[in-house]
């Protein structure tokens, strides 16, 4: 898979995480956090453009924090949705 495809998969997952966290679906949140982590591992190995690297590094750091501090509240959900939008738009930079 190319970097752009992986980034878009991550973006879709983050949108789902937003919704499921607001619905209180803990098992689905955990499932998709794990899947998103696997996509991040694949993205680590994929060639990425220099223009995308700052976003990538920022997201990795923020996702790690969100991953280990799941709150299932509106703020956490909004962070996931914000990143989904950012990655969706910036996937064109890869």
C-alpha positions as CSV (number, residue, x, y, z in Angstrom):
1,X,0.0,0.0,0.0
2,X,1.2,3.5,-0.8
3,X,1.5,6.2,1.9
4,X,-1.6,8.1,0.6
5,X,-3.7,5.0,0.9
6,X,-2.5,4.3,4.4
7,X,-3.1,7.9,5.4
8,X,-6.7,7.8,4.1
9,X,-7.3,4.5,5.9
10,X,-6.1,6.1,9.1
11,X,-8.4,9.1,8.4
12,X,-11.4,6.9,8.0
13,X,-10.6,5.0,11.2
14,X,-10.3,8.3,13.2
15,X,-13.7,9.3,12.0
16,X,-15.1,6.0,13.2
17,X,-13.3,6.4,16.5
18,X,-15.0,9.8,17.0
19,X,-18.4,8.3,16.4
20,X,-17.9,5.1,18.5
21,X,-16.4,7.0,21.4
22,X,-19.5,9.3,21.6
23,X,-21.7,6.1,21.4
24,X,-19.8,4.5,24.3
25,X,-18.7,1.5,22.2
26,X,-15.5,0.7,24.1
27,X,-14.8,-2.6,22.3
28,X,-15.0,-0.9,18.8
29,X,-12.8,2.0,20.0
30,X,-10.2,-0.4,21.2
31,X,-10.4,-2.5,18.0
32,X,-9.9,0.6,15.8
33,X,-7.2,2.1,17.9
34,X,-5.3,-1.2,17.4
35,X,-6.0,-1.2,13.7
36,X,-4.9,2.4,13.4
37,X,-1.7,1.6,15.2
38,X,-1.0,-1.1,12.6
39,X,-1.6,1.4,9.8
40,X,0.9,3.7,11.5
41,X,3.5,1.0,11.6
42,X,2.9,0.5,7.8
43,X,3.1,4.2,7.2
44,X,6.5,4.3,9.1
45,X,7.9,2.1,6.4
46,X,6.3,3.8,3.4
47,X,8.1,6.5,1.5
48,X,6.7,9.9,2.4
49,X,7.3,13.3,1.0
50,X,9.3,15.9,2.9
51,X,6.2,18.2,2.8
52,X,4.2,15.6,4.7
53,X,6.8,14.7,7.4
54,X,5.9,17.6,9.8
55,X,2.2,16.5,9.8
56,X,3.2,12.9,10.2
57,X,5.5,13.6,13.2
58,X,2.9,15.8,14.8
59,X,0.2,13.2,14.3
60,X,2.3,10.3,15.7
61,X,3.0,12.2,18.9
62,X,-0.6,13.3,19.3
63,X,-2.1,9.9,18.5
64,X,0.2,8.2,21.0
65,X,-1.1,10.6,23.7
66,X,-4.8,10.0,22.6
67,X,-4.2,6.3,22.4
68,X,-3.0,6.1,26.0
69,X,-5.6,8.5,27.4
70,X,-8.9,7.4,25.9
71,X,-11.6,9.4,27.6
72,X,-14.7,8.6,25.5
73,X,-15.9,12.2,25.8
74,X,-16.6,15.0,23.4
75,X,-13.1,16.5,23.6
76,X,-11.4,13.2,22.8
77,X,-13.8,12.5,20.0
78,X,-13.3,16.0,18.5
79,X,-9.5,15.4,18.5
80,X,-10.0,12.2,16.5
81,X,-12.3,14.0,14.1
82,X,-9.9,16.9,13.7
83,X,-7.1,14.6,12.9
84,X,-9.3,12.7,10.4
85,X,-9.9,16.0,8.5
86,X,-6.2,17.1,8.7
87,X,-4.9,13.8,7.4
88,X,-7.6,13.6,4.7
89,X,-6.5,17.0,3.3
90,X,-2.8,16.5,3.8
91,X,-2.7,13.0,2.2
92,X,-2.3,14.9,-1.1
93,X,1.1,16.0,0.1
94,X,2.5,12.5,0.0
